Amino acid sequence: MISGKWKNLILATVMFNLGFTIWFSFAPYTDGIAQEFGLSVAELGIVASAAIIAVPLGRIVIGPLTDKYGAPTTVFWTMVVVGLAAIASAFTQTYEVFITARIIASLAGITFVIGIAHVSEWFEEENLGLAEGIYAGVGNAGAGLGSLLLLPALFGSGYSGPLFETNWRAAFFYTGVAALVVAVVYYLVGDAAKSQQKRQATKEGVTFRQWLWVATRYGAVVLAVAYVMTFGLELAMNGWLSTYYREAFGEGRLQIAAAFAATFSIAAGLLRPIGGYMSDVFQRKEWDIISRFEGEHRNQWTFVTLVYVVLAMFVMTLAGLTGNIVLAVVAAFGVGLGCAFAEGAIFAQVPSMFPDDSGSVAGIVGGIGSSGGVFYPLIFSSALLPNLHLGYAVAAVTMIPILVLAAWIFQPHIAEVATENGWVVADEEPASTPSVPADD
């Protein structure tokens, strides 16, 4: 029989994978949606942003709710709302109603925070990076394998089904039904924590004062903004690349453009466990590769991955300017690789830094990080740029201040108080239940 921690890891991963499949299910169908509602390329960028706009706040809210009520309960209600909205979007006839339904369905993106909190309730600190990496990596693959490969294969351009003649309507309907099924299964089978003591420690730490305090600590802030330039970027690329390959290179075939876009999603998703695992290795073996951050082993790995993401974005622009779509696809894979490693590193640190507030901090980091998915598509599709390739370099420039902040906080004398000192709120931790030692 599968042990409790592995059973709940599998449940969380399946739930999250479906959540991301639903969240990005519009991506391979942008051409058909644009034709039906008469949308321009710039308006498609707005659609991509709209599909993310509810997620940042939703993640911030769902984090402490998961800490308080447990993952089975929050998964149930989240997937019911998402499933009904996805089903409703399949029947819409006007652009305004379609956007509204998809904004609600986009709350599928908050499933990430629920699962992060749930997994942290079951795994010991020394294996958190790997466990969270497996969860987030395989779950994130829903954006690539699910929405960009599986859905176009099942509901392609020649689709004709019993309920719908339009492929994207069928895709939205059936993924919505799947969400309702997962909601019920998770509620009946999932366990909130490995022990009542752990569940109680997490539950009692949920107050607004505690949330505000942890939200303004240096550690939470730097991880949140780092997540903007990694996961926020991943969201943007997942929703944009199919359109980019079609408009910038003239690749109009649905399956081919979606497959090209999926290479990024696969890299950013499936390789994420490596990022978490390497963070664990740096910590266990006490590796020092950046003398300025000596002794801050997890921070060193995180910083290296963030620098790589910025450099990879400049390479993405250069590859696109060659006019060679194969080079552009390879460059996008390289960006996805950087996102995977950095995201795995960041979420190895979240539950390690804040063991009794992992849901709240995951919501803060995940919520703020998701905002990148709102404004990066607007940069990529901006009419002010002479071509669609330069947007990646412009986005890379906006990431440099985040590197500067990380370089300051990752210094040993700052990092050692990063969970105690912060901005805005007084540097005095509110009373909370002591952390419960993790065990098997």
ZIGIKA-V737723 format. One record per residue. N is the residue number from 1. RES is the residue in one letter. PHI is phi in whole degrees, 0 to 359 (999 if undefined). Layout:
{{N,RES,PHI} {N,RES,PHI}}
This chain:
{{1,M,999} {2,I,290} {3,S,294} {4,G,305} {5,K,292} {6,W,285} {7,K,300} {8,N,287} {9,L,296} {10,I,296} {11,L,302} {12,A,298} {13,T,293} {14,V,298} {15,M,301} {16,F,293} {17,N,300} {18,L,294} {19,G,302} {20,F,286} {21,T,299} {22,I,293} {23,W,301} {24,F,254} {25,S,293} {26,F,281} {27,A,303} {28,P,285} {29,Y,248} {30,T,299} {31,D,295} {32,G,294} {33,I,295} {34,A,298} {35,Q,293} {36,E,293} {37,F,255} {38,G,67} {39,L,257} {40,S,273} {41,V,298} {42,A,298} {43,E,290} {44,L,294} {45,G,299} {46,I,292} {47,V,298} {48,A,299} {49,S,290} {50,A,298} {51,A,288} {52,I,242} {53,I,298} {54,A,276} {55,V,288} {56,P,306} {57,L,294} {58,G,300} {59,R,292} {60,I,297} {61,V,284} {62,I,289} {63,G,302} {64,P,295} {65,L,295} {66,T,292} {67,D,301} {68,K,280} {69,Y,254} {70,G,92} {71,A,297} {72,P,305} {73,T,289} {74,T,290} {75,V,297} {76,F,304} {77,W,290} {78,T,296} {79,M,288} {80,V,295} {81,V,297} {82,V,298} {83,G,298} {84,L,295} {85,A,292} {86,A,297} {87,I,298} {88,A,298} {89,S,295} {90,A,290} {91,F,254} {92,T,292} {93,Q,239} {94,T,236} {95,Y,300} {96,E,296} {97,V,291} {98,F,299} {99,I,298} {100,T,299} {101,A,296} {102,R,287} {103,I,297} {104,I,293} {105,A,296} {106,S,294} {107,L,299} {108,A,304} {109,G,291} {110,I,278} {111,T,300} {112,F,304} {113,V,295} {114,I,300} {115,G,292} {116,I,302} {117,A,295} {118,H,294} {119,V,297} {120,S,294} {121,E,283} {122,W,240} {123,F,252} {124,E,288} {125,E,302} {126,E,288} {127,N,243} {128,L,297} {129,G,300} {130,L,293} {131,A,298} {132,E,292} {133,G,292} {134,I,298} {135,Y,303} {136,A,289} {137,G,292} {138,V,293} {139,G,295} {140,N,299} {141,A,298} {142,G,301} {143,A,288} {144,G,258} {145,L,296} {146,G,283} {147,S,284} {148,L,263} {149,L,245} {150,L,293} {151,L,297} {152,P,298} {153,A,290} {154,L,281} {155,F,233} {156,G,276} {157,S,296} {158,G,262} {159,Y,294} {160,S,211} {161,G,243} {162,P,291} {163,L,254} {164,F,225} {165,E,262} {166,T,262} {167,N,296} {168,W,290} {169,R,294} {170,A,296} {171,A,299} {172,F,295} {173,F,294} {174,Y,288} {175,T,291} {176,G,294} {177,V,297} {178,A,299} {179,A,299} {180,L,294} {181,V,295} {182,V,298} {183,A,303} {184,V,291} {185,V,298} {186,Y,298} {187,Y,295} {188,L,278} {189,V,255} {190,G,288} {191,D,241} {192,A,295} {193,A,205} {194,K,286} {195,S,206} {196,Q,294} {197,Q,296} {198,K,294} {199,R,300} {200,Q,291} {201,A,298} {202,T,291} {203,K,297} {204,E,285} {205,G,277} {206,V,267} {207,T,219} {208,F,296} {209,R,297} {210,Q,295} {211,W,299} {212,L,296} {213,W,294} {214,V,292} {215,A,295} {216,T,253} {217,R,285} {218,Y,308} {219,G,299} {220,A,295} {221,V,294} {222,V,292} {223,L,293} {224,A,294} {225,V,288} {226,A,295} {227,Y,288} {228,V,300} {229,M,275} {230,T,240} {231,F,289} {232,G,302} {233,L,295} {234,E,300} {235,L,303} {236,A,298} {237,M,292} {238,N,301} {239,G,276} {240,W,251} {241,L,299} {242,S,300} {243,T,295} {244,Y,300} {245,Y,294} {246,R,286} {247,E,277} {248,A,276} {249,F,238} {250,G,74} {251,E,271} {252,G,268} {253,R,283} {254,L,303} {255,Q,296} {256,I,291} {257,A,298} {258,A,293} {259,A,294} {260,F,300} {261,A,296} {262,A,293} {263,T,299} {264,F,295} {265,S,297} {266,I,295} {267,A,297} {268,A,290} {269,G,264} {270,L,294} {271,L,270} {272,R,299} {273,P,303} {274,I,296} {275,G,298} {276,G,292} {277,Y,297} {278,M,295} {279,S,296} {280,D,299} {281,V,295} {282,F,304} {283,Q,289} {284,R,293} {285,K,270} {286,E,54} {287,W,286} {288,D,237} {289,I,243} {290,I,232} {291,S,299} {292,R,296} {293,F,249} {294,E,305} {295,G,89} {296,E,264} {297,H,290} {298,R,297} {299,N,298} {300,Q,296} {301,W,297} {302,T,300} {303,F,296} {304,V,302} {305,T,293} {306,L,293} {307,V,298} {308,Y,299} {309,V,300} {310,V,298} {311,L,297} {312,A,295} {313,M,292} {314,F,296} {315,V,297} {316,M,301} {317,T,295} {318,L,299} {319,A,296} {320,G,295} {321,L,293} {322,T,290} {323,G,81} {324,N,264} {325,I,293} {326,V,295} {327,L,298} {328,A,295} {329,V,293} {330,V,297} {331,A,296} {332,A,296} {333,F,300} {334,G,297} {335,V,295} {336,G,300} {337,L,299} {338,G,297} {339,C,300} {340,A,299} {341,F,296} {342,A,292} {343,E,295} {344,G,298} {345,A,294} {346,I,296} {347,F,272} {348,A,281} {349,Q,276} {350,V,302} {351,P,288} {352,S,290} {353,M,286} {354,F,233} {355,P,297} {356,D,261} {357,D,229} {358,S,298} {359,G,294} {360,S,297} {361,V,290} {362,A,299} {363,G,295} {364,I,295} {365,V,296} {366,G,294} {367,G,291} {368,I,295} {369,G,300} {370,S,296} {371,S,300} {372,G,300} {373,G,290} {374,V,273} {375,F,265} {376,Y,297} {377,P,299} {378,L,291} {379,I,291} {380,F,300} {381,S,259} {382,S,301} {383,A,288} {384,L,283} {385,L,273} {386,P,292} {387,N,206} {388,L,280} {389,H,276} {390,L,288} {391,G,301} {392,Y,293} {393,A,293} {394,V,298} {395,A,298} {396,A,298} {397,V,297} {398,T,292} {399,M,275} {400,I,300} {401,P,302} {402,I,293} {403,L,299} {404,V,296} {405,L,298} {406,A,298} {407,A,298} {408,W,285} {409,I,289} {410,F,282} {411,Q,296} {412,P,306} {413,H,288} {414,I,270} {415,A,298} {416,E,291} {417,V,242} {418,A,293} {419,T,264} {420,E,245} {421,N,262} {422,G,192} {423,W,247} {424,V,71} {425,V,271} {426,A,305} {427,D,282} {428,E,218} {429,E,292} {430,P,293} {431,A,296} {432,S,209} {433,T,291} {434,P,301} {435,S,297} {436,V,267} {437,P,302} {438,A,282} {439,D,215} {440,D,277}}
